[in-house]
Amino acid sequence: MASPGAIIKSTTRQVKPLLSLDKSEARRRVLNLYKAWYRQIPYVVMDYDIPKTVPDCRKKLREEFDKNRHVQDIRVVDMLVIKGQMELKETVEIWKQKGHIMNYFKETIEPKPQGFLSKFLAGHE
């Protein structure tokens, strides 16, 4: 009978990377994407004539990248980078409309407080 370690080794398989071979290469790709977006923001604000300032848009860019800061899997990071590059290309080529850009600035909806104490602290009746 095979040992549990041998069974686990035989059932796991090596997956091919999408773009990056290691975490440092994936990190470099993310930073390059961030820099590309950061450089394009003044042109996006001007081209789409959105009612936001460049610092507001850069702050939102940072928020969007921070949403995925916890991701550790290199394949997932690569997929997010690919999607980010597609979004950047669509934005720069003006394939989007103003409404698509403004969707990034939607207010986040906080869930209503459920318990008595959380309602009390939030100021609800």
PyRosetta script that sets phi, psi and omega in degrees:
from pyrosetta import init, pose_from_sequence

init()
pose = pose_from_sequence("MASPGAIIKSTTRQVKPLLSLDKSEARRRVLNLYKAWYRQIPYVVMDYDIPKTVPDCRKKLREEFDKNRHVQDIRVVDMLVIKGQMELKETVEIWKQKGHIMNYFKETIEPKPQGFLSKFLAGHE")
pose.set_psi(1, 137.7)
pose.set_omega(1, -177.1)
pose.set_phi(2, -78.1)
pose.set_psi(2, 149.6)
pose.set_omega(2, 178.4)
pose.set_phi(3, -75.1)
pose.set_psi(3, 157.0)
pose.set_omega(3, -179.6)
pose.set_phi(4, -59.6)
pose.set_psi(4, -34.3)
pose.set_omega(4, 178.9)
pose.set_phi(5, -64.2)
pose.set_psi(5, -38.5)
pose.set_omega(5, 179.9)
pose.set_phi(6, -69.3)
pose.set_psi(6, -34.5)
pose.set_omega(6, 178.9)
pose.set_phi(7, -66.8)
pose.set_psi(7, -43.8)
pose.set_omega(7, -179.5)
pose.set_phi(8, -64.3)
pose.set_psi(8, -43.2)
pose.set_omega(8, 179.3)
pose.set_phi(9, -62.3)
pose.set_psi(9, -37.5)
pose.set_omega(9, -177.2)
pose.set_phi(10, -74.7)
pose.set_psi(10, -26.1)
pose.set_omega(10, -178.6)
pose.set_phi(11, -88.6)
pose.set_psi(11, -22.5)
pose.set_omega(11, 177.7)
pose.set_phi(12, -83.1)
pose.set_psi(12, 150.0)
pose.set_omega(12, 179.6)
pose.set_phi(13, -135.0)
pose.set_psi(13, 156.5)
pose.set_omega(13, 179.8)
pose.set_phi(14, -83.1)
pose.set_psi(14, 128.1)
pose.set_omega(14, 179.5)
pose.set_phi(15, -100.1)
pose.set_psi(15, 148.7)
pose.set_omega(15, 179.5)
pose.set_phi(16, -77.9)
pose.set_psi(16, 139.1)
pose.set_omega(16, 177.0)
pose.set_phi(17, -71.5)
pose.set_psi(17, 151.6)
pose.set_omega(17, 176.6)
pose.set_phi(18, -75.0)
pose.set_psi(18, -57.7)
pose.set_omega(18, 179.7)
pose.set_phi(19, -128.5)
pose.set_psi(19, -50.2)
pose.set_omega(19, -171.7)
pose.set_phi(20, -91.9)
pose.set_psi(20, 144.3)
pose.set_omega(20, 178.2)
pose.set_phi(21, -92.9)
pose.set_psi(21, -25.7)
pose.set_omega(21, 179.0)
pose.set_phi(22, -147.1)
pose.set_psi(22, 176.1)
pose.set_omega(22, -174.8)
pose.set_phi(23, -66.0)
pose.set_psi(23, -34.0)
pose.set_omega(23, -179.2)
pose.set_phi(24, -67.3)
pose.set_psi(24, -37.0)
pose.set_omega(24, 177.8)
pose.set_phi(25, -69.3)
pose.set_psi(25, -39.3)
pose.set_omega(25, 177.5)
pose.set_phi(26, -63.8)
pose.set_psi(26, -41.7)
pose.set_omega(26, 179.1)
pose.set_phi(27, -62.1)
pose.set_psi(27, -41.9)
pose.set_omega(27, 178.9)
pose.set_phi(28, -61.9)
pose.set_psi(28, -39.7)
pose.set_omega(28, 178.4)
pose.set_phi(29, -64.9)
pose.set_psi(29, -40.5)
pose.set_omega(29, 178.8)
pose.set_phi(30, -64.4)
pose.set_psi(30, -44.7)
pose.set_omega(30, 179.4)
pose.set_phi(31, -63.9)
pose.set_psi(31, -38.6)
pose.set_omega(31, 177.1)
pose.set_phi(32, -64.3)
pose.set_psi(32, -39.7)
pose.set_omega(32, 177.4)
pose.set_phi(33, -64.8)
pose.set_psi(33, -43.5)
pose.set_omega(33, 179.2)
pose.set_phi(34, -60.4)
pose.set_psi(34, -44.5)
pose.set_omega(34, -179.8)
pose.set_phi(35, -64.0)
pose.set_psi(35, -39.2)
pose.set_omega(35, 179.3)
pose.set_phi(36, -63.6)
pose.set_psi(36, -46.0)
pose.set_omega(36, 177.0)
pose.set_phi(37, -61.6)
pose.set_psi(37, -44.4)
pose.set_omega(37, -177.5)
pose.set_phi(38, -58.7)
pose.set_psi(38, -42.0)
pose.set_omega(38, 179.4)
pose.set_phi(39, -69.8)
pose.set_psi(39, -30.8)
pose.set_omega(39, -175.5)
pose.set_phi(40, -84.4)
pose.set_psi(40, -14.8)
pose.set_omega(40, -173.9)
pose.set_phi(41, -57.5)
pose.set_psi(41, -45.2)
pose.set_omega(41, 178.7)
pose.set_phi(42, -57.9)
pose.set_psi(42, -37.6)
pose.set_omega(42, 179.8)
pose.set_phi(43, -71.8)
pose.set_psi(43, -35.8)
pose.set_omega(43, 177.8)
pose.set_phi(44, -64.6)
pose.set_psi(44, -44.8)
pose.set_omega(44, 179.6)
pose.set_phi(45, -60.8)
pose.set_psi(45, -41.6)
pose.set_omega(45, -178.5)
pose.set_phi(46, -72.2)
pose.set_psi(46, -46.1)
pose.set_omega(46, -175.5)
pose.set_phi(47, -66.9)
pose.set_psi(47, -42.1)
pose.set_omega(47, -177.0)
pose.set_phi(48, -89.7)
pose.set_psi(48, -8.7)
pose.set_omega(48, 179.5)
pose.set_phi(49, 51.2)
pose.set_psi(49, 51.7)
pose.set_omega(49, -179.9)
pose.set_phi(50, -85.7)
pose.set_psi(50, 149.5)
pose.set_omega(50, -176.5)
pose.set_phi(51, -82.4)
pose.set_psi(51, 45.1)
pose.set_omega(51, 178.0)
pose.set_phi(52, -129.4)
pose.set_psi(52, 152.8)
pose.set_omega(52, 177.3)
pose.set_phi(53, -87.8)
pose.set_psi(53, 165.2)
pose.set_omega(53, 178.8)
pose.set_phi(54, -61.9)
pose.set_psi(54, -44.0)
pose.set_omega(54, 176.9)
pose.set_phi(55, -62.0)
pose.set_psi(55, -35.2)
pose.set_omega(55, 176.4)
pose.set_phi(56, -63.1)
pose.set_psi(56, -42.5)
pose.set_omega(56, -178.7)
pose.set_phi(57, -68.6)
pose.set_psi(57, -37.0)
pose.set_omega(57, 178.1)
pose.set_phi(58, -68.9)
pose.set_psi(58, -33.9)
pose.set_omega(58, 175.8)
pose.set_phi(59, -65.3)
pose.set_psi(59, -41.3)
pose.set_omega(59, 178.4)
pose.set_phi(60, -66.2)
pose.set_psi(60, -37.8)
pose.set_omega(60, 176.1)
pose.set_phi(61, -58.7)
pose.set_psi(61, -44.5)
pose.set_omega(61, 178.8)
pose.set_phi(62, -62.4)
pose.set_psi(62, -41.1)
pose.set_omega(62, 177.9)
pose.set_phi(63, -60.8)
pose.set_psi(63, -43.0)
pose.set_omega(63, -178.4)
pose.set_phi(64, -64.8)
pose.set_psi(64, -38.8)
pose.set_omega(64, 178.0)
pose.set_phi(65, -72.7)
pose.set_psi(65, -34.8)
pose.set_omega(65, 179.6)
pose.set_phi(66, -68.5)
pose.set_psi(66, -23.5)
pose.set_omega(66, 178.0)
pose.set_phi(67, -58.9)
pose.set_psi(67, -32.5)
pose.set_omega(67, -175.9)
pose.set_phi(68, -108.4)
pose.set_psi(68, 18.9)
pose.set_omega(68, -178.3)
pose.set_phi(69, -62.9)
pose.set_psi(69, -30.0)
pose.set_omega(69, -175.9)
pose.set_phi(70, -76.5)
pose.set_psi(70, -11.5)
pose.set_omega(70, -175.4)
pose.set_phi(71, -69.0)
pose.set_psi(71, 127.1)
pose.set_omega(71, -178.2)
pose.set_phi(72, -111.3)
pose.set_psi(72, -26.1)
pose.set_omega(72, -177.2)
pose.set_phi(73, -69.1)
pose.set_psi(73, 124.9)
pose.set_omega(73, -175.1)
pose.set_phi(74, -63.2)
pose.set_psi(74, -37.5)
pose.set_omega(74, -179.9)
pose.set_phi(75, -66.0)
pose.set_psi(75, -38.1)
pose.set_omega(75, 178.5)
pose.set_phi(76, -68.6)
pose.set_psi(76, -41.3)
pose.set_omega(76, 177.7)
pose.set_phi(77, -60.5)
pose.set_psi(77, -44.4)
pose.set_omega(77, 178.9)
pose.set_phi(78, -61.7)
pose.set_psi(78, -40.9)
pose.set_omega(78, 179.2)
pose.set_phi(79, -64.5)
pose.set_psi(79, -40.8)
pose.set_omega(79, 178.1)
pose.set_phi(80, -65.6)
pose.set_psi(80, -36.6)
pose.set_omega(80, 177.2)
pose.set_phi(81, -65.4)
pose.set_psi(81, -42.3)
pose.set_omega(81, 178.5)
pose.set_phi(82, -61.1)
pose.set_psi(82, -44.8)
pose.set_omega(82, 178.7)
pose.set_phi(83, -63.8)
pose.set_psi(83, -39.9)
pose.set_omega(83, 178.4)
pose.set_phi(84, -64.0)
pose.set_psi(84, -38.5)
pose.set_omega(84, 177.2)
pose.set_phi(85, -66.2)
pose.set_psi(85, -38.2)
pose.set_omega(85, 177.5)
pose.set_phi(86, -64.8)
pose.set_psi(86, -43.7)
pose.set_omega(86, 178.7)
pose.set_phi(87, -61.4)
pose.set_psi(87, -42.4)
pose.set_omega(87, 179.8)
pose.set_phi(88, -62.9)
pose.set_psi(88, -45.3)
pose.set_omega(88, 179.7)
pose.set_phi(89, -61.5)
pose.set_psi(89, -44.6)
pose.set_omega(89, 179.3)
pose.set_phi(90, -64.0)
pose.set_psi(90, -36.4)
pose.set_omega(90, -179.1)
pose.set_phi(91, -71.9)
pose.set_psi(91, -46.1)
pose.set_omega(91, -177.6)
pose.set_phi(92, -66.7)
pose.set_psi(92, -37.8)
pose.set_omega(92, -179.1)
pose.set_phi(93, -79.5)
pose.set_psi(93, 1.2)
pose.set_omega(93, -179.8)
pose.set_phi(94, 56.7)
pose.set_psi(94, 46.1)
pose.set_omega(94, 173.7)
pose.set_phi(95, -90.3)
pose.set_psi(95, -5.4)
pose.set_omega(95, 178.7)
pose.set_phi(96, -103.7)
pose.set_psi(96, 169.0)
pose.set_omega(96, 174.1)
pose.set_phi(97, -109.3)
pose.set_psi(97, 169.0)
pose.set_omega(97, -177.5)
pose.set_phi(98, -56.9)
pose.set_psi(98, -36.9)
pose.set_omega(98, -179.9)
pose.set_phi(99, -63.7)
pose.set_psi(99, -34.7)
pose.set_omega(99, 177.9)
pose.set_phi(100, -64.3)
pose.set_psi(100, -40.9)
pose.set_omega(100, 180.0)
pose.set_phi(101, -69.4)
pose.set_psi(101, -40.2)
pose.set_omega(101, -177.5)
pose.set_phi(102, -71.0)
pose.set_psi(102, -18.2)
pose.set_omega(102, 176.8)
pose.set_phi(103, -62.2)
pose.set_psi(103, -25.7)
pose.set_omega(103, 177.5)
pose.set_phi(104, -67.8)
pose.set_psi(104, -21.6)
pose.set_omega(104, -175.4)
pose.set_phi(105, -100.2)
pose.set_psi(105, 14.1)
pose.set_omega(105, 176.9)
pose.set_phi(106, -60.1)
pose.set_psi(106, 142.8)
pose.set_omega(106, 177.0)
pose.set_phi(107, -69.0)
pose.set_psi(107, 140.3)
pose.set_omega(107, 177.2)
pose.set_phi(108, -79.3)
pose.set_psi(108, 136.8)
pose.set_omega(108, -178.2)
pose.set_phi(109, -95.2)
pose.set_psi(109, 119.4)
pose.set_omega(109, 178.0)
pose.set_phi(110, -84.1)
pose.set_psi(110, 139.3)
pose.set_omega(110, 179.5)
pose.set_phi(111, -65.6)
pose.set_psi(111, 147.9)
pose.set_omega(111, 179.8)
pose.set_phi(112, -68.0)
pose.set_psi(112, 143.6)
pose.set_omega(112, 177.7)
pose.set_phi(113, -64.3)
pose.set_psi(113, 141.5)
pose.set_omega(113, -175.6)
pose.set_phi(114, -100.1)
pose.set_psi(114, -49.5)
pose.set_omega(114, -174.9)
pose.set_phi(115, -86.4)
pose.set_psi(115, 169.3)
pose.set_omega(115, -179.2)
pose.set_phi(116, -60.1)
pose.set_psi(116, -48.8)
pose.set_omega(116, -176.3)
pose.set_phi(117, -64.5)
pose.set_psi(117, -41.4)
pose.set_omega(117, 179.3)
pose.set_phi(118, -68.3)
pose.set_psi(118, -34.0)
pose.set_omega(118, 174.7)
pose.set_phi(119, -65.8)
pose.set_psi(119, -42.1)
pose.set_omega(119, -179.4)
pose.set_phi(120, -62.5)
pose.set_psi(120, -45.8)
pose.set_omega(120, -178.5)
pose.set_phi(121, -68.2)
pose.set_psi(121, -30.3)
pose.set_omega(121, 179.1)
pose.set_phi(122, -82.1)
pose.set_psi(122, -12.7)
pose.set_omega(122, 178.5)
pose.set_phi(123, 88.9)
pose.set_psi(123, 17.3)
pose.set_omega(123, 177.8)
pose.set_phi(124, -91.7)
pose.set_psi(124, 157.9)
pose.set_omega(124, 178.7)
pose.set_phi(125, -88.5)
pose.dump_pdb("model.pdb")
